[in-house]
Amino acid sequence: MLALSFCLASITSCARKTPKSQIDSNVYAREMEQWRAQRLAELTSDSGWLTLIGLYWLKEGQNSVGMGPNNDIVLPTPSSTDNLKPSRLGSLIVTNGVVRFETPLASTFFVDEKPISSVEFRNDAQDSPTVMRYGSVSFQIIKRGDKLGLRVKDSQNPDRLNFKGTDFYAPDLKWRIDAQFEPYNPPKPMPITNVLGMESSESSPGAVKFGVDGQEYRIDAITEKGERHLFMIVSDKTSGKDTYPAGRYLYVDPPDASGRIVIDFNKAFSPPCAFTKFATCPLPPRQNRLPFAIAAGEKYQKH
């Protein structure tokens, strides 16, 4: 009876363990090829991070915009000579957190492919943020804490047109790890600081617990608005050496009913700040700074 009880206890214990996922190496190699191709397509898209040419913080009241030196916001010379010829394009008027653009250049600026002479912007913290276009140049309003900024992109930016791609570690199934999701109930408030020193209040639905070389680690995930995947900001001992100094980003599928989750560091990628100085990248919280090297995912070289 004792032997039988021991066997039953062993079976029960084994059943509680998360099964190691099985994946064909050839299938996985093709999956990684597709992921890298998608990564390159996102970076080089006509609205991707490589198109950024400016970020300007707005003051309350009127903010004149143009290429002339007498403007509050002096825009850089665009790549396309057909764009931004006038010294004054218009003004952004900030009133109690609401931004309105007014321009004398009728039928030159467009929102949703319709010409406008004035428009009230919805910022990136709101649903369906406004994108205003002027030739190859686009304008958006971003909100960081209590600050509002004008983000300017140019689809003809040489940084985009001349981009040669990024480098990666060779895919290694060692870094595709079966993990366990441990929910926070309720979700845990998690302040995140960005590269500009601004702090935002994020929410963590739970921690991802996983093992590497016999040691157990935990990193907190973040829930992003409108995103079903869990988002994680991490750094490790490759940060500042082979990978971007401020850390990398990673998305993972939500856990299954038993809490099982797969974290694939082969799909860790550099933040936008690795490609432009006009991004406001969030930094990894202290609990997500891992004490070992993750030789997987996207590497970093200056662009």
C-alpha positions in Angstrom: 0.0 0.0 0.0 2.9 2.4 0.8 4.5 1.6 -2.5 1.2 2.2 -4.3 0.7 5.5 -2.5 4.2 6.6 -3.4 3.6 5.7 -7.1 0.3 7.6 -7.1 1.9 10.6 -5.5 4.7 10.5 -8.1 2.2 10.3 -11.0 0.2 13.2 -9.5 3.4 15.3 -9.1 4.5 14.6 -12.6 1.1 15.5 -13.9 1.4 18.9 -12.3 4.6 19.7 -14.2 4.4 21.8 -17.3 5.2 19.6 -20.3 8.2 20.6 -22.4 7.0 21.8 -25.8 8.1 19.8 -28.8 8.8 21.7 -32.0 10.5 20.6 -35.2 13.8 22.5 -35.8 13.1 23.0 -39.5 9.6 24.3 -38.8 11.0 26.6 -36.2 13.7 27.9 -38.6 10.9 28.8 -41.1 8.9 30.5 -38.4 12.0 32.6 -37.5 12.6 33.5 -41.1 9.0 34.8 -41.3 9.3 36.7 -38.0 12.5 38.4 -39.2 11.0 39.3 -42.6 8.0 40.8 -40.7 10.3 42.7 -38.4 12.2 44.3 -41.4 8.9 45.1 -43.1 7.7 47.0 -40.0 10.9 48.9 -39.7 11.0 50.0 -43.3 7.3 50.7 -43.8 6.3 54.2 -44.9 5.1 55.0 -41.4 7.7 53.0 -39.4 10.2 54.3 -36.9 12.8 55.0 -39.6 10.6 57.8 -41.0 10.8 59.9 -37.9 12.4 63.3 -38.5 11.4 65.3 -35.4 9.7 65.5 -32.0 8.7 68.9 -30.6 7.1 69.5 -27.2 4.2 72.0 -27.3 3.5 75.0 -25.0 0.1 76.2 -24.0 -1.3 78.7 -26.5 0.0 79.2 -30.1 2.9 77.2 -31.6 3.8 78.4 -35.1 5.2 75.6 -37.4 7.4 75.9 -40.5 10.9 75.9 -41.9 11.5 79.6 -41.3 13.7 80.4 -38.3 11.1 82.7 -36.8 8.7 79.8 -36.0 8.2 78.2 -32.6 8.7 74.8 -34.2 11.4 74.9 -36.9 11.1 71.8 -39.1 14.1 70.2 -40.8 14.4 70.4 -44.6 12.4 67.5 -46.0 13.9 64.9 -48.3 11.3 65.7 -51.1 11.8 69.2 -52.5 8.0 69.3 -53.2 7.3 69.4 -49.5 7.3 72.2 -46.9 8.4 75.0 -49.2 6.5 77.8 -47.3 8.4 79.3 -44.3 5.2 79.2 -42.2 2.9 76.2 -42.5 0.4 77.1 -39.8 -0.1 77.0 -36.0 -0.8 74.4 -33.4 -3.0 76.0 -30.7 -3.0 74.2 -27.3 -5.9 74.9 -25.0 -6.3 72.8 -21.8 -4.9 69.7 -23.3 -6.6 70.0 -26.7 -4.5 70.6 -29.8 -5.9 72.4 -32.9 -4.1 73.0 -36.1 -4.9 76.0 -38.4 -3.3 76.7 -41.7 -3.7 79.3 -44.5 -2.6 76.7 -47.0 -5.9 75.4 -48.2 -6.1 72.0 -50.0 -2.5 71.3 -49.0 -2.9 69.4 -45.7 -5.0 66.2 -45.6 -6.7 64.1 -42.9 -8.2 60.8 -44.0 -7.5 61.9 -47.6 -9.7 65.0 -47.2 -8.2 68.5 -47.5 -8.4 70.6 -44.3 -7.7 74.2 -43.2 -8.1 73.3 -39.5 -8.4 70.2 -37.5 -8.6 69.2 -33.8 -6.1 66.4 -33.1 -6.8 63.2 -31.2 -3.5 62.2 -29.6 -1.9 58.8 -29.4 -3.4 58.1 -26.0 -6.9 58.3 -27.5 -8.7 56.0 -29.8 -8.1 56.6 -33.6 -5.4 59.3 -33.2 -5.3 61.9 -35.9 -2.7 61.7 -38.7 -2.3 64.8 -40.8 -0.4 64.6 -44.1 1.5 67.1 -46.2 3.1 65.5 -49.2 5.4 62.7 -47.9 5.4 64.3 -44.4 2.9 63.3 -41.6 2.1 64.9 -38.3 0.7 63.3 -35.1 0.3 64.5 -31.5 1.7 62.3 -28.8 0.9 62.5 -25.0 3.5 61.7 -22.4 2.4 62.3 -18.9 1.0 65.8 -18.9 3.1 66.9 -21.9 1.9 67.1 -25.6 4.3 66.8 -28.5 4.3 67.0 -32.3 5.7 63.9 -33.9 6.9 64.4 -37.5 7.6 61.7 -40.0 8.8 61.7 -43.6 8.3 58.6 -45.7 11.2 59.7 -47.9 13.6 60.0 -45.0 17.0 58.7 -46.1 17.2 56.8 -42.8 14.4 54.7 -44.2 15.4 54.5 -47.8 19.0 53.6 -47.1 18.4 51.1 -44.3 20.3 47.9 -44.7 18.6 45.8 -42.0 19.6 44.5 -38.6 21.6 41.6 -37.3 20.5 38.6 -35.2 21.8 35.8 -33.1 21.3 32.4 -34.7 18.0 31.0 -33.6 18.4 28.7 -30.6 15.6 26.6 -29.2 17.3 26.8 -25.8 15.8 30.3 -25.7 12.3 29.2 -26.5 11.2 28.5 -23.0 8.2 26.9 -21.4 7.1 29.2 -18.6 4.3 29.7 -16.2 2.1 32.8 -15.9 1.3 33.9 -12.4 -1.6 36.4 -12.5 -1.8 39.4 -10.2 -5.3 39.8 -8.8 -6.0 42.6 -9.1 -3.4 43.7 -11.8 -0.4 45.4 -10.2 0.3 49.0 -10.9 3.8 49.3 -12.5 5.4 52.7 -13.0 7.6 52.8 -16.1 10.2 55.4 -16.9 11.1 56.3 -20.5 14.4 57.5 -22.0 13.4 61.1 -21.3 13.0 60.5 -17.6 9.2 60.7 -17.8 7.2 58.2 -15.8 4.0 56.5 -16.9 1.5 54.4 -14.9 1.2 51.0 -16.5 -0.6 47.9 -15.4 0.9 44.4 -15.0 -1.6 41.5 -15.3 1.0 39.0 -13.9 4.5 37.7 -13.8 6.1 35.1 -16.2 8.1 32.6 -14.3 10.7 30.6 -16.1 14.0 28.7 -15.6 17.4 29.1 -17.1 20.3 26.8 -16.2 18.5 25.5 -13.2 17.7 28.9 -11.8 14.2 30.4 -11.6 13.4 33.9 -12.7 10.4 36.2 -13.0 9.6 39.1 -15.2 6.5 41.3 -15.1 4.4 41.6 -18.2 2.4 44.7 -19.3 -1.0 44.9 -20.9 -1.2 47.3 -23.8 -4.4 48.9 -25.0 -5.9 47.0 -27.9 -3.2 44.3 -27.8 -3.9 40.6 -26.9 -0.3 39.7 -26.6 1.6 40.4 -23.4 4.4 42.9 -23.7 7.7 42.7 -21.8 10.6 45.1 -21.5 13.8 43.3 -20.5 17.5 43.8 -20.2 20.3 41.3 -19.7 24.1 40.9 -19.7 24.2 41.4 -23.5 22.7 44.9 -23.1 25.3 47.5 -24.1 27.5 44.9 -25.7 25.8 42.9 -28.5 22.3 44.3 -27.9 20.8 47.8 -27.4 22.1 49.3 -24.1 18.6 50.2 -22.8 17.2 46.7 -23.2 14.9 45.0 -25.6 11.2 44.3 -26.1 9.3 41.1 -26.4 5.7 40.0 -27.1 4.3 36.6 -26.1 1.0 34.9 -26.6 -1.4 34.9 -23.6 -1.3 31.9 -21.3 -3.5 28.9 -21.8 -6.1 27.8 -19.3 -3.5 26.1 -17.1 -1.3 29.2 -17.1 1.3 27.7 -19.4 3.0 30.3 -21.6 6.0 30.3 -24.0 8.5 33.0 -23.9 10.8 33.1 -27.0 13.8 35.3 -26.5 14.7 34.6 -30.2 12.0 37.2 -30.9 13.4 39.9 -28.6 13.9 43.1 -30.6 15.5 46.5 -30.2 13.3 49.4 -29.1 12.6 52.3 -31.5 15.3 54.4 -29.8 17.9 52.1 -31.5 16.9 53.6 -34.8 15.9 57.2 -34.1 16.5 59.9 -31.5 12.9 61.1 -31.7 11.3 58.2 -29.9 10.2 58.0 -26.2 11.1 54.4 -25.4 10.1 52.9 -22.0 12.9 51.3 -20.1 12.9 47.9 -18.3 11.7 48.1 -14.7 14.2 46.8 -12.1 12.5 43.4 -11.7 13.0 42.8 -15.5 16.7 43.3 -15.5 18.1 39.8 -15.8 21.5 38.8 -14.4 22.6 36.6 -17.3 23.3 36.9 -21.0 20.5 36.1 -23.5 22.4 35.3 -26.7 19.2 35.4 -28.7 17.1 37.8 -30.7 18.0 41.1 -32.4 21.5 42.5 -32.0 22.4 46.2 -32.2 24.6 48.3 -34.4 24.4 52.1 -34.7 22.4 53.4 -37.7 
